[in-house]
């Protein structure tokens, strides 16, 4: 497996609260987004990614990588949840979307509104459903609120789904700085630029989200075999 990544601080952010991880030798890919509006979102996302790296990168058994990944997420959840009990860190959490490719199968785990897609034969298939609910603000605007994330509760609820995987497929992981701005058809049109290098396609997604007014942090992971 190979991968291209880009994570860029948004215009509204004091620091980039997104984090990502690529372990090509494990066929493992991760995006985390510190929950917006909460304190130390960057600490939460980095803690999660660091714990996944600590356990998974050093795992000597590829066959058990899925179990090791779940353990890493659970460990990170406890670390973030415990830290968030401090008054100045209350509410700290992070979204998660991660994927493992193994023997023609794709395993996707997520919590929150960071998303995974599979591109196959010019069809962009969503692999996750956002863990959010709509609420009406005092100004009558509708806002999507995250209902599940790493560190929100003492016990993490990880949604896990399995899909088939072909060697021609492409895997996309996004933070909501991309998907809140770009619809699926726009994402697909940028990815279909056949003569454009993979790195430029990823950069194009970030630039287009900025061109359309996106001000949040933006992270893209594009993984593929060939």
Backbone as a ProteinNet text record, in pm:
[ID]
protein_1_A
[PRIMARY]
XXXXXXXXXXXXXXXXXXXXXXXXXXXXXXXXXXXXXXXXXXXXXXXXXXXXXXXXXXXXXXXXXXXXXXXXXXXXXXXXXXXXXXXXXXXXXXXXXXXXXXXXXXXXXXXXXXXXXXXXXXXXXXXXXXXXXXXXXXXXXXXXXXXXXXXXXXXXXXXXXXXXXXXXXXXXXXXXXXXXXXXXXXXXXXXXXXXXXXXXXXXXXXXXXXXXXXXXXXXXXXXXXX
[TERTIARY]
83.7	0	87.8	34.7	97.4	-7.2	37.9	-57.3	-1.2	-93.6	-62.5	-148	-89.2	-163.9	-137.3	-234.7	-217.9	-308.1	-251	-327.1	-290.2	-390.9	-365.7	-452.1	-389.8	-461.4	-562	-680.5	-784.5	-764.9	-832.7	-817.6	-874.6	-972	-1035.6	-963.8	-861	-797.8	-669.5	-646.4	-519.3	-410.8	-451.5	-358.9	-438.1	-367.4	-432.7	-472.2	-603	-651.6	-675	-643	-647.2	-514.6	-519.6	-398.3	-423.6	-317.9	-334.1	-213.7	-232.4	-127.4	-134.1	-18.7	-6.6	97.3	55	146.4	129.8	201.6	184.9	221.3	320.4	361	255.4	165.2	53.1	-77.8	-72.2	-193	-297	-250.6	-333	-329	-448.6	-460.5	-559	-525.4	-602.4	-615.9	-735.6	-757.7	-833.6	-789.5	-855.5	-872.5	-982.7	-1015.7	-1059.4	-976.1	-1013.2	-1147.1	-1236.7	-1373.8	-1374.8	-1435.8	-1439.1	-1508.7	-1453	-1513.2	-1467	-1411.2	-1362.6	-1218.5	-1176.2	-1037.8	-941.9	-825.6	-717.3	-755.7	-829.3	-864.6	-742.4	-637.4	-514.1	-448.2	-458.5	-404.7	-480.1	-611.7	-693.5	-661.7	-658.3	-632.9	-491.7	-395.9	-257.8	-241.2	-307.6	-301.8	-353.6	-463.6	-521	-425.4	-374.7	-285	-155.5	-103.3	20.4	0.8	-114.5	-139.5	-157.7	-224	-237	-99.5	-17.5	118	197.8	189.1	268.4	239.1	113	77.3	84.5	35.5	23.8	155.4	234.2	360.3	456.1	445.4	535.8	478.2	355.8	294.4	368.1	404.1	478.5	388.9	256.9	163	60.7	75	-20.1	-160.3	-170.3	-300.8	-384.1	-317.3	-390	-398.9	-364.7	-359.6	-494.7	-603.5	-736.7	-761.9	-726.9	-745.1	-654.4	-533.3	-439.5	-490.6	-548.3	-603.1	-716.8	-806.1	-916.8	-863.1	-763.3	-703.6	-641.5	-574.7	-513.4	-619.2	-730.8	-839.3	-897	-916.1	-968.4	-871.3	-742.5	-641.9	-646.3	-650.3	-654	-780.5	-891.4	-1017.1	-1004.4	-943.4	-925.2	-832.6	-724.3	-630.7	-697.8	-774	-839.3	-951.9	-1032.4	-1144.6	-1094.1	-990.4	-936.2	-880.4	-808.8	-753.4	-863.5	-974.7	-1085	-1164.8	-1133.8	-1203.3	-1153.1	-1037.8	-988.1	-1079.7	-1113.5	-1209.4	-1172.8	-1044.8	-1005.2	-998.3	-1019.2	-1015.2	-1147.2	-1247.6	-1376.2	-1433.5	-1476.4	-1529.8	-1429.6	-1304.4	-1201.1	-1228.5	-1219.6	-1243.4	-1190.6	-1201.1	-1158.6	-1240.8	-1267.9	-1328.5	-1221.1	-1266.4	-1174.8	-1234.5	-1153.5	-1184.8	-1054	-1057.8	-937.5	-975.3	-879.4	-905.4	-783.6	-811.2	-707.1	-743.3	-648.3	-668.6	-596.2	-670.2	-612.6	-675.5	-596	-638.2	-772.6	-784.1	-906.7	-1022.6	-995.7	-1098.9	-1055.3	-1153.8	-1130.6	-1210.9	-1143.3	-1208.6	-1203.2	-1319.1	-1328.1	-1387.1	-1321	-1371.1	-1385.4	-1492.4	-1504.4	-1589.9	-1569.2	-1648.6	-1649.7	-1768.6	-1778.3	-1814	-1766.2	-1806.1	-1690.3	-1574.8	-1470.1	-1510.6	-1484.6	-1545	-1443.5	-1492.2	-1416.3	-1498.2	-1427.6	-1489.7	-1402.8	-1467.1	-1394.3	-1426	-1320.4	-1336.7	-1309.7	-1411.3	-1398.6	-1474.9	-1405.6	-1471	-1551	-1489.4	-1551.2	-1674.8	-1689.5	-1799	-1740.1	-1782.2	-1734.2	-1836.7	-1800.9	-1894	-1862.7	-1959.2	-1938.5	-1933.2	-1839	-1822.8	-1860.5	-1892.1	-1927	-2052.1	-2121.7	-2233	-2195.4	-2214.5	-2176.5	-2250.7	-2178.1	-2238.7	-2271.3	-2379.7	-2420.3	-2572	-2618	-2760.5	-2779	-2891.8	-2919.9	-2990.6	-2943.7	-3011.1	-3034.4	-3137.9	-3169.9	-3110.8	-3029.9	-2967.5	-3065.4	-3025	-3111.4	-3142	-3053.7	-3077.5	-3153.3	-3209.6	-3289.9	-3208.5	-3077	-2992.6	-2978.9	-2965.9	-2949.1	-2800.3	-2761.1	-2621.7	-2612.5	-2511.2	-2486.5	-2393.1	-2437.9	-2360.8	-2313.9	-2187.4	-2131	-2187.1	-2230.6	-2287.3	-2192.9	-2085.1	-1990.6	-1850.4	-1756	-1616.3	-1528.4	-1401	-1305.6	-1281.3	-1312	-1292.4	-1419	-1531.6	-1657.6	-1708.3	-1697.2	-1746.2	-1632.4	-1656.4	-1556.8	-1531.4	-1636.5	-1624.1	-1656.4	-1564.6	-1581.3	-1670.8	-1757.1	-1839.6	-1778.3	-1714.8	-1650.2	-1742.4	-1778.4	-1854.9	-1756.5	-1776.5	-1686	-1764.6	-1715	-1778.7	-1672.3	-1713.3	-1621.9	-1672.6	-1578.2	-1610.5	-1511.1	-1547.5	-1451	-1355.7	-1238.9	-1134	-1069.5	-1058.1	-993.2	-863	-765.8	-634.8	-641.9	-747.7	-762.8	-836.2	-885.3	-961	-870.6	-935	-867.6	-947	-874.6	-934.8	-914.9	-1021.1	-1014.7	-1061.6	-984	-1023.7	-1020.9	-1126.5	-1138.3	-1177.3	-1125.4	-1186.4	-1299	-1384	-1502	-1468.2	-1343.9	-1303.9	-1312.8	-1308.6	-1329	-1475.6	-1534.5	-1668.4	-1781.4	-1757	-1859.7	-1871.5	-1769.6	-1766	-1787.5	-1720.9	-1728.1	-1829.1	-1918.5	-2009.8	-1939.3	-2004.8	-1940.5	-1907.6	-1991.9	-1966.9	-1843.5	-1822.8	-1703	-1577.9	-1585	-1472.1	-1438.4	-1541	-1519.1	-1454.8	-1500.8	-1446.5	-1298.6	-1257.5	-1116	-1033.8	-1088.4	-1016.6	-1005.3	-1093.7	-1094.4	-998.5	-917.8	-820.9	-709.1	-730	-644.9	-498.4	-471.7	-333.9	-266.4	-338	-285.3	-229.2	-106.4	-49.2	-138.1	-130.2	-212.7	-194.3	-70.4	-44.1	-115	-122.5	-189.8	-341	-394.6	-538.4	-574.7	-491.7	-514.7	-504.5	-403	-388	-506.5	-556.2	-670.9	-795.4	-815.6	-930.4	-922	-803.3	-785.2	-802.9	-743.2	-753.5	-896.6	-969.1	-1107.7	-1196.3	-1171.6	-1250.4	-1223	-1100.2	-1069	-1132.9	-1129.5	-1188.6	-1337.8	-1402.3	-1546	-1579.4	-1479	-1504.3	-1479.5	-1426.9	-1400.2	-1292.4	-1321.8	-1228	-1174.9	-1224.7	-1183.4	-1053.2	-989.8	-874.3	-917	-824.7	-857.9	-752.2	-797.6	-704.9	-758.9	-669.4	-702.8	-597.1	-641.8	-553.2	-606.6	-522.4	-557	-461.9	-517	-435.8	-476.8	-379.3	-405.8	-294.5	-323.4	-222.2	-150.3	-227.4	-164.8	-255.3
-119.3	0	125.2	229.2	360.5	462.7	577.9	679.1	818.8	912.6	1055.3	1122.9	1212.6	1281.7	1431.7	1506.5	1650.6	1695.2	1766	1822.8	1970	2056.4	2200.6	2272.8	2362.2	2441.7	2533.4	2542.9	2628.6	2774.1	2861.9	3005.4	3047.9	2972.8	3011	2952.3	2870.7	2795.3	2861.2	2853.4	2897.7	2794.2	2667.9	2559.3	2449.2	2362.3	2251.9	2145.2	2122.2	2022.6	1887.2	1876.1	1746.9	1673.7	1542.1	1459.8	1340.2	1287.3	1169.8	1078.4	954.1	853.5	760.8	731.7	636.9	531.9	406	293.4	201	231.7	154.2	7.2	-19.7	-159.2	-240.7	-171.8	-237.5	-217.9	-142.1	-107.1	-43.4	47.6	111.8	263.2	325.9	468.8	530.8	649.6	711.4	861.4	914.6	1058.7	1086.1	1187.1	1229.6	1380.6	1427.1	1570	1610.1	1689.9	1738.7	1808.7	1771.7	1822	1973.7	2036.8	2181.7	2245.6	2354.6	2427.4	2378.3	2260.1	2207.2	2247.5	2250.1	2285.6	2174.7	2213	2119.7	2007.8	2041.7	1941.8	1883	1963.3	1912.8	1806.9	1823.7	1723	1591.7	1599.3	1478.8	1402.6	1472.5	1404.6	1347.2	1420.4	1372	1253.1	1256.8	1144.1	1017	1028.2	911.9	856.3	942.7	898.3	840.2	902.5	852.8	714.5	691.8	561.6	452.9	487	390.4	356.7	457.9	432.4	347	380.4	310.1	160.5	123.4	-18	-86.6	-19.1	-85.8	-90.6	14.1	15	-90.1	-120.4	-216.3	-356.9	-373	-506	-596.5	-716.4	-808.2	-910	-892.9	-986.7	-911.5	-918.6	-851.2	-908.9	-1036.6	-1101.2	-1046.6	-988.5	-937.8	-786.3	-719.6	-573.9	-512	-577.9	-524.7	-520.5	-627.3	-631.4	-530.4	-518.3	-421.8	-279.8	-252.7	-120.5	-86.6	-181.7	-158.3	-129.4	-204.7	-181.9	-42.7	0.2	133.2	242.4	225.8	324.3	329.1	212.8	207.3	271.5	245.6	308.7	460.5	508.8	653	714.3	643	693.6	716.5	621.8	637.7	755.1	767.6	877.3	1012.8	1026	1153.5	1181.4	1079.3	1096.7	1136.7	1069.3	1102.4	1244.1	1282.7	1418	1523	1488	1583.2	1606.7	1533.6	1558	1685.3	1733.2	1860.8	1973.1	2068.3	2173.5	2249.1	2275.1	2353.6	2270.5	2138.4	2051.5	1978.9	2011.7	1943.3	1960.2	1849.7	1853.6	1816.1	1795.7	1759	1620.2	1605.3	1477.1	1486.5	1376.5	1376	1276.4	1309.9	1212.7	1113	1007	905.5	841	824.9	731	662.2	529.6	454.1	332.7	284.4	172.8	82.8	-46.8	-147.6	-230.5	-248	-330.9	-462.9	-574	-705.7	-809	-870.9	-988.6	-969.1	-860.2	-834.9	-786	-746.6	-693.2	-557.3	-473.1	-339.9	-326.8	-300.4	-280.5	-132.1	-74.4	68.1	83.9	162.3	195.4	346.4	391.2	536	573.7	697.4	760	908.8	964.3	1106.1	1130.8	1243.5	1282.8	1288.6	1234.1	1215	1095.4	1102.3	1006.6	923.1	805.8	718.5	694.9	687.9	657.3	554.8	479.9	392.1	434.9	459.3	493.3	368.6	328.5	210.1	234.8	218	230.3	359.5	470.5	603.5	618.8	532.7	545.3	568.7	679.4	714.3	666.6	566.3	504.1	546.4	609.7	641.4	512.9	505.8	387.2	412.7	537.1	573.7	660.3	659.5	750.5	839.8	969.9	1064.1	1034.5	1038.4	1028	1170.1	1224.4	1361.3	1368.8	1476.8	1506.7	1655.4	1690.2	1829.8	1897.6	2016.5	2096.3	2236.2	2301.6	2436.6	2537.1	2628.6	2729.4	2842.2	2933.5	3045.1	3136.6	3138.2	3220.9	3143.8	3027.9	2941.9	2869.1	2878.6	2801.8	2658.4	2564	2424.2	2392.1	2328.9	2291.7	2142	2077.8	1936.4	1920.7	1844.4	1822.8	1677.8	1657.6	1522.7	1447.6	1324.6	1241.5	1130.9	1109.8	1004.6	1047.9	1030.6	1064.3	997.4	994.8	934.9	1032.8	988.8	1071.7	1132.3	1117.9	1174	1095.5	962.6	874.2	786.8	727	637.8	516.1	469.6	356.1	402.4	381.8	427.8	332.7	390.2	312.1	324.1	217.6	217.4	149	218.9	153.7	87.6	-40.2	-117.9	-179.6	-160.4	-217.9	-278.5	-380.6	-451.3	-440.9	-427.6	-414.2	-496.9	-528.6	-594.4	-489.7	-535.5	-445.4	-505.7	-424.1	-465	-386.9	-445.5	-380.4	-247.6	-224.7	-98.3	7.4	-29.5	64.1	172.8	282.3	387.9	414.2	435.1	464	611.2	677.8	819.2	835.1	905.6	945.2	1097.1	1156.2	1302	1347.7	1462.4	1534.5	1620.4	1673.2	1744.8	1880.1	1923.7	2046.1	2032.4	1908.7	1880.8	1853.1	1758.6	1709.2	1803.5	1897.6	1998.1	2100.2	2105.6	2206.6	2145.3	2034	1971.7	1857.7	1857.8	1744.4	1629.3	1514.4	1394.7	1408.2	1476.6	1490.2	1576.3	1679.5	1762.6	1683.8	1608.8	1523.9	1426.5	1363.3	1264.8	1328	1446	1510.3	1543.2	1580.6	1609.8	1481	1375.6	1247.9	1182.9	1218.9	1158	1225.9	1317.1	1385.8	1288.2	1211.5	1095.8	1132	1246.2	1284	1360.6	1376.4	1453.3	1357.6	1380.2	1293.9	1288.3	1177	1158.1	1272.6	1317	1424	1552.9	1580.1	1701.1	1689.2	1568.8	1550.1	1580	1529.8	1556.5	1706.4	1769.6	1914.2	1987.7	1937.8	1999.6	1996.3	1888.5	1880.2	1986.5	2004.2	2104.5	2245.4	2272.5	2405.8	2439	2340.2	2365.6	2391.8	2323	2349.6	2490.2	2536.7	2674.4	2773.2	2741.3	2830.7	2847.3	2742.6	2748.4	2803	2853.6	2922.5	2842.5	2720.8	2640.3	2701.6	2716.4	2781.2	2685.9	2563.1	2465.8	2397	2327.2	2244.3	2136.7	2099.7	2005.6	1896.8	1771.8	1659.1	1557.9	1509.8	1408.1	1298.7	1173.8	1059.1	983.7	963.5	886.3	767.4	645.4	523.7	435.7	369.4	289.2	186.5	83.9	-18.4	10.3	52.9	83.1	171
0	0	0	-61.6	-61.2	-18.3	25.4	70.3	51.4	31.2	26.4	132.7	210.3	315.1	308.5	357	373.4	487.1	582.5	693.2	704.2	700.6	696.4	798.8	872	970.6	903.1	961.8	907.4	945.8	873	896.7	1031.4	1083.1	1209.5	1330.9	1307.9	1415.7	1464.8	1596.7	1652.4	1627.7	1616.8	1584.7	1516.8	1445	1375.3	1477	1492.6	1587.5	1521.2	1392.2	1323.1	1343	1331.7	1331.7	1241.9	1183.1	1097.1	1112.2	1070.1	1081.3	961.5	904.6	793.5	831.3	831.9	851.1	731.5	624.2	500.9	519.4	602.9	623.2	697.3	767.3	834.3	758	648.6	571.9	663.4	748.8	850.7	832.2	836.7	808.9	907.7	958.9	1066.6	1043.6	1072	1080.9	1210.3	1284.2	1407.5	1404.3	1460.2	1458.9	1598.7	1666.9	1799.1	1793	1884.6	1878.5	1885.4	1784.6	1774.5	1892.4	1939.7	2050.1	2185.8	2191.4	2317.1	2341.6	2468.7	2499.6	2461.3	2416	2389.3	2293	2189.5	2089.5	2023.3	2010.5	1950.2	2037.9	2169.4	2261.1	2245.9	2233.2	2221.4	2093.3	1980.7	1853.1	1848.7	1903.2	1903.4	1998.4	2112.5	2205.7	2140.8	2068.7	2000.5	1895.6	1810.7	1703.7	1762	1865.8	1927.2	1988.5	2050.4	2112.7	2007.3	1897.8	1788.3	1731.4	1713.4	1662.8	1760.7	1888	1989.8	1989.4	1980.1	1985.6	1849.7	1746.2	1616.1	1539.8	1546.9	1472.4	1524.9	1653.3	1715.8	1721	1673.9	1673.7	1575.8	1620.8	1534.1	1465.3	1480.6	1419.9	1336.8	1204.9	1118	1132.4	1165.8	1175.1	1290	1392	1508.2	1510.1	1400.1	1398.5	1431.6	1392.2	1420.8	1571.6	1642.1	1787.2	1856.2	1807.6	1865.3	1845.1	1729.1	1699.9	1795.5	1818.8	1912	2051.9	2094.6	2226.7	2234.8	2128.1	2126.4	2138.5	2068.4	2075.5	2216.1	2276.8	2413.4	2511.6	2494.6	2580.8	2568.2	2443.9	2419.7	2477.5	2467.4	2522.5	2672.9	2742.6	2887	2918.9	2843.4	2866.4	2846.9	2739.1	2708.3	2806.4	2835.3	2928.6	3067	3115	3247.1	3249.3	3144.4	3138.5	3133.3	3068.9	3051.1	3178.8	3285.7	3412.5	3479.4	3438.6	3490.6	3442.8	3529.7	3492.2	3365.5	3345.1	3228.5	3101.1	3112.6	2995.3	2972.2	3051.2	3039.1	2899.1	2839.5	2703.6	2597.4	2636.3	2539.8	2483.1	2351.6	2285	2142.3	2068.7	1928.7	1849.2	1725.6	1635.3	1591.7	1527.1	1475.1	1351.8	1249.1	1141.2	1105.7	1101.4	1067.8	984.7	908.9	818.3	809.9	796.6	777.9	655.3	565.2	445.9	467.7	451.2	473.6	381	295.6	218.2	149.3	75.5	1.7	85	208.7	297.5	351.3	374.2	429	557.5	667.8	797	830.7	859.9	891.7	1031.6	1115	1248.4	1258.1	1324.1	1339.5	1459.6	1503.5	1608.1	1578.4	1554.7	1522.3	1377.5	1322.4	1187	1088.1	1123.7	1022.8	937.3	808	715.1	638.5	593.3	503.5	377.5	264.4	135	62.7	-25.2	-117.6	-259.9	-337.3	-478.6	-561.9	-639.7	-725.5	-855.3	-967.6	-1098.6	-1109.1	-1068.7	-1077.8	-989.5	-890.7	-793.7	-655.3	-593.3	-460.1	-357.8	-280.2	-185.9	-42.6	27.6	169	251.2	342.4	426.5	572	605.2	742.8	743.4	855.4	880.7	998.2	982.5	1087.5	1217.8	1327.5	1460.5	1507.5	1458	1489.5	1504.4	1562.8	1565.2	1538.5	1478.7	1444.8	1561.6	1598.7	1700	1644.4	1696.6	1651.3	1748.8	1696.7	1780	1808.3	1896.2	1933.7	1816.3	1714.6	1596.3	1488.2	1527.8	1439.5	1332.6	1339.1	1249.4	1301.3	1208.5	1245.7	1255	1365	1386.9	1412	1352.6	1376.3	1496.9	1594.6	1716.8	1721.2	1752.8	1759.5	1879.7	1856.6	1962.6	2008.5	1937.6	1973.3	1933.2	2022.7	1993.9	2098	2072.5	2165.7	2280.5	2403.2	2520.9	2576.8	2506.9	2556.7	2676.9	2668.7	2774.8	2826.4	2942.1	3000.3	2912.2	2844.5	2753	2611.8	2519.4	2382.3	2303.8	2223.4	2131.6	1991.7	1946.4	1815.3	1715.4	1609.6	1502.7	1406.7	1381.3	1296.7	1181.8	1060.4	941.8	851.1	776.2	685.9	542.3	449.9	308.1	227.2	104.7	17.1	-40.6	-82.2	-131.5	-254.6	-359.1	-482.5	-498.2	-566.1	-577.9	-652.7	-729.3	-801.3	-718.6	-601	-517.8	-459.9	-419.3	-344.6	-217.3	-108.2	21.6	54.3	95.9	133.7	277.2	357.6	492.1	499.8	560	566.5	706.4	748.3	859.2	801.9	890.1	840.5	779.6	792.3	723.4	572.9	523.8	381.6	352.2	424.7	388.5	427.9	519.5	548.5	436.1	350.1	244.4	106.5	78.5	-53.9	-54.3	-153	-165.4	-236.7	-237.6	-291.9	-440.1	-514.7	-658.4	-685.4	-604.4	-619.3	-583.1	-474.3	-435.3	-547.1	-603.7	-709.5	-831.7	-870.1	-990.1	-974.1	-853.7	-828.9	-830.3	-774.6	-770.4	-907.5	-999.3	-1132.2	-1229.7	-1181.5	-1267.7	-1303.9	-1409.3	-1440.6	-1461.7	-1521.9	-1552.8	-1439.2	-1328.9	-1216.1	-1111	-1062	-958.1	-833.7	-762.3	-643.2	-543.4	-523.6	-427.4	-467	-596	-642.7	-629.8	-640.1	-618.7	-472.9	-382	-240.1	-212.2	-266.7	-250.4	-311.1	-423.5	-488.3	-402.1	-326.4	-235.9	-127.3	-71.2	33.6	-22.2	-137.3	-197.1	-236.6	-288.9	-329.6	-208.6	-98.7	22	74.1	61.7	100.7	4.1	-124.4	-224.8	-201.7	-151.6	-126	12.8	82.1	208.2	333.9	322.5	440.8	527.9	656.7	748.7	855.9	857.7	958.5	915.6	1010.5	976.6	877.3	788.9	681.2	673.8	671.7	660.1	560.7	473.7	374.1	379.1	379.2	357.2	236.3	137.5	17.5	10.7	23.3	22	-95.2	-153.9	-273.6	-291.3	-371.9	-401.1	-531.9	-634.4	-763.2	-846.7
[MASK]
++++++++++++++++++++++++++++++++++++++++++++++++++++++++++++++++++++++++++++++++++++++++++++++++++++++++++++++++++++++++++++++++++++++++++++++++++++++++++++++++++++++++++++++++++++++++++++++++++++++++++++++++++++++++++++++++++

